Amino acid sequence: MISSPWWAPHVYADRRPFLIARAQITAAVRAWFAARDFVEIETAILQASPGNEAHLHAFATELIAPDASRTSLYLHTSPEFAAKKLLAAGEERLFTFARVFRNRERGPLHHPEFTMLEWYRADEPYAALIDDCAALLAAAAETAGIKILSFRGREADPFVPPERLTVAGAFRRYANIDLLPTLDDRDALASAAKGQGIRVAGDDTWADIFSRVLVERIEPHLGIGRATILDEYPVSEAALARPTHDPRVAERFELYVCGVEIANAFGELTDAAEQRRRFEIEMAEKQRVHGERYPLDEDFLAALGQMPPASGIALGFDRLVMLATGARRIEQVLWTPVAQAQ
């Protein structure tokens, strides 16, 4: 059976209320940032490097110059590198609604092209981003005219301050695993996971096991009743973040609402040499698992050395709209979804 295209009038009529709400939430978010002296920026989509996370997959293309020379480029998976260059240039508060592209991703919460709301604060504490998240959840709900955010039967009150929970605390609470003693010890984490009935394959890395515990045992409990700030990730799971007072963990948090991860925040790493080292580790892992690697953005690494201390966050704007409208699939809140092969 061939489904009707998104532009078919009867399909569009069902989606239009979600899309009108999206437009209203977009305007409200822009006004919120403008009232706090943020500058809205636009970043180039074509980049020398799409990002250097091992398990992110980019769309590749080619730039052909007037002399017919060719340069490999990518559609960015995030505006992060470009935004940080603007911080190095002197911007202090900036935000962007960036169209970003990720290959091999499609499902109720994933789409190959989506909108990332990303913002940065130079010389401001990392905790300010937590307050920003709470305010934006409330603003989205107020704009949509609702009192409860929801997704597939799960609910959260956007007007209640988020719970702040460390990753180690979440592992203890929901998986009965003492995480920090297992850092850099794959066998210790594997043993602890197996002891809780979690499947571990022989070729799983420490990071593989960490992710499986997080997805299977922890994420379903987060953001229920109220939002959750899952804070202080292990440094190995926070490639772009600086360490906290405890060098084993980093200034990284994720925002969960109704069991859905909607934002990822960092106290930004500004040590260019350390950032290069971490990127190289990520690309070695990408080569091992996926048989490919992406180039490093040397221009970004040069800018990083001049960037002021800063905090930044990327929020999946489409997911925020879904929670505020009760949509069940991301295509419902996208004006023009990418067509699927019939």
N, C-alpha and C positions, 0 to 999 in steps of 0.2 A: 504494500500500500504506500503510495507517494503522498506525503503530507503537503498541505498548502504552504506556499511561501509566506514569510513574515509580513509581506506587503499586501497580501490578500485582505480585502476590506473587513471580512468577518474576523480574521485573526488579529488584525491591527486594532479593531474596535475593542477586543478583549484586553489588549496590551496598553491602550492609550491612557487609561487612568494611572497606571504605574509610571508611564513616561511623563505625564504632566506633573506628577509628584516629584519625579527626578528633577525636572526643570526648576521647580520651586525650591527643592533642597539645595540644588547647585547655587541658586541665587542667594539663599540664606547663608551658605557656607562662605561664599565670596564676601558677603557683607560682614560676616563675623571676622574674617581675616583683615578686611579693610579697616575695621574699627580698632584694630590692634596694631596698626602701622606695618602690616606685612605688604610686600611688593609682590604682585602676581607676575610670574615669569613664564616664558615659553622656551623649552629646550629642544634642540634638534633631535629628530628621531634617528637619523643616520649617524652611526658612531663607529669609531675604529674598533672598539670592543663593546660587546653587548652586556658585559658584566662577567664576573669570574666566580660564580658559584657552581659547584660541581654538578648539581642536578637540575640546573636551569638550561633550557634549550631555546636557542635563538633562531630567527629567520635571517638567512644570509642573502646578500645581494652584491652587486658590483657597480662601482662608479667608473664610467668611461669618460675620459677627458677629451677635450677637442683634438689632441694629438693622437687619440686612440689608445693611450696608455690606460691600464686597468688597475683599479685598487679594490680590494675586498672590503666591504663594509657590512654592518649588521643593523637591523632594526633593534633599538634598545629595549631591554627587558625592564628597565627602570630609568628615570631621569637623574638618578643619584650622582653619577660622575659629573654630569654637566652642572647640576645644582651646586655641588661642592666647589667647582671652579668659580662660580659666581660668588660664593662665600670668600674664596681666596682673593677675588677681585675687589671685595669690599662691601658686598651686600650683607646686611645684618639679620634681617627677617624676610624670608621669602617663602612663597608657596606656588604650587603648580597643579593644574588638572592635566596630567600627562597621559596621552594615548600610548600604551605600552603593548609589547607583543611577546608572547611566549608560545613556543611550539610544543607539540605533544600534550597539550592541556585542553580538555573539553569535558564538561560535565555540569551538574546542577550549579556548582559554585565556581567553575572555571570556564574561560573563553580564550581563544587565541589572541584576541585583541580586546583590551579592556582599559578602564580609566583608573590611574593611580593618583590619588590626592597625596601630595608629598610636601612637607614643610620643614623648615630649619630655623633654629634660633642660635645665633652666634653669641658666645659669652654669656649664656644663660644656663641654669641648672637643668640637668636631665629630667628632674621631677616635674618641670614645667610642662613637659609633653603629656604627662598623666593628667594634669588639670585640663589641658587642651582636649584630650580625648573625651573626658567626662562632659565638657561643655558642648562639644560637637554632637555627641549622642543626644543630649537634651535638645539642642537646636534642631536636629533632624526630626526628632519626635514631635516637637512643637509645630514645626512647619507642616508635617504630615497630618497633624491634628489627632495624634494618638497618645496614649498613656503607657503603652507596653510595646516593646520591640518583640518580634516573634519570628521563628523559623521552624516550620515543620513540627509544630506542637510544643516547642520549647520557647520560654518567655524570659524577658529580663526587663527590669524597671530602669529606664534611662535617666531617671531623676535621682537615683540613689548613688552615692559615691561608689566607684568600683572597689572590689576587694583587691588587695595587693598581696600576691602569693609568690614566694620564690620557687624556682624550678625544683630545688632540692626539697622544699617543703611539700610541693605537689607530688613528688615521687614518694615521699614518706606517707602522705595522706591517702593517696589513691592507688598506689602500686605496692606499698609496704617495702620500698627499696631505699636504702641509705645510699644516695647517689654519690656524694662528694668523695668518699673513700675509694670509689671505683674509677675515678678520673684517670685516663691513660692506661687503664688496666682492663683490657677487653674481656679476659677470662673471668675477672671478678664480677663485671656487670652481667656477663652471660650466665654465670652461676646464680646470681640474684634474680635475674629475670626468669630463668627456668624454675627456680624455687617458687615463683608465683604463677606458674602455669603458662608462661609466655613462650611462644615458639622461638627458637634460636637456631639458625642454620649454621653449618660449619664454616661457611665463608663470610658470615656477617662480620662487619667491622664494629668497633665500639659505637660509631655514629649510627650504624644501621640499627643496632639494638636500642640505643637511646631513642631514636625516632619511632620505633615500633612500640615501645612502652608509652611514649608520649601520645601517639595516635590511638592506641587501643585502650589504655587504662586511664589516661588523664584528660585528654581533650573533651570527651563526652560530658565531663562534669563541670567544665569551665563556662563562666558567663551565664549560669542558670540562676534566675532570680534577680541578679544584678551582674554587671560587667565584671570581668576578671582581668587584672593586670598580672600576667605571668612574667616574673622578673628574675634577673641575675642568671642568665644562661651560662653554662660552661664556656670558657674562652674558646675552646675548639669549635663551638657551635655559634660563634658570633664573630665572623671573620672581619667585619668592618667596625667593631666596637672596641672601646678602651676598657681595660680592667677596672673593677671596683676596688674598694679598700682591701678586699680579699682577692689576691692575684689569680685565684682559680676560676673566678667567675667574672663576667663582663657586664657592662652597662647596656644590657639589651632587654627589652620587654616586648611581649606580644599582647595585644588586646583581643580578648575573646568575649563574644556576646552570643547567647543562645547556642553555645557549643561550636560557634563558628569563629575562626581566627580572621580578624578584619584589619589588623595593623601590626607593624613591626618597627620598633624604635631602637635607636642607638645613641649612646653617648659616643660621639664620633672619634674614631682613631685618627690621629694626625701624624703619626710616626711613619714616614714614607717607607723606610727600610723594613719595618715590621709589617706594613701593609703588603709590600712586595713579597715578603716571605710567605705570608698567609695566602696570597693569591696563587703563588707557585704550588703550594700544597693542594689547594683546591683544584688547580688545573691538572696536577698529577693524578688526583683521584678521578677527575673527569675522563682523562685518558684511559685509566685503568678500567673504569666501569663502562664508559660509552664509546671509547675509541676515538675521541676527538678532544681538542682543546681550543680555547679562544685566546687571542693575543691580549697582552696587557696594554692598558691605555697609558702610555708613557707620559702623555700630557697631563693626565689626571694625577699620576704619582708626583710629577713636578709641582703641580698646584697644591697637593696635599701638604707639602712641606711649608707652604705659606698660609695655609688655612688657619683661622683662629680656632680656639676651642669652641665646639658647637654640639648641639643635639639635633637629631633629625628623625623623621618618621615617615613611613609610607603606609597609607590607608587605602584599602580596596574600596573605592567609592561606590562601585556597583553593588557590592555586598552591603554597604551601609544603607543604600536605597532599598535593597531587598528586605532588610530587617525592619525598616520604617514603613514599608508598604505591605508586608506579608507575602511578597512574591516567593514562589517556590523554586524558580529556575532563573539563572542569570539572564537568559535571553528575554525574559519578560520586562527587564528594566533597561535594555539596550535599544536605542533608537533604530539602528540598522545592524542586526547581528550578521556575522560572517556566515554565508550560506554553507550548508553541508552537502556533500555529494549525495546524489539520489541513487 
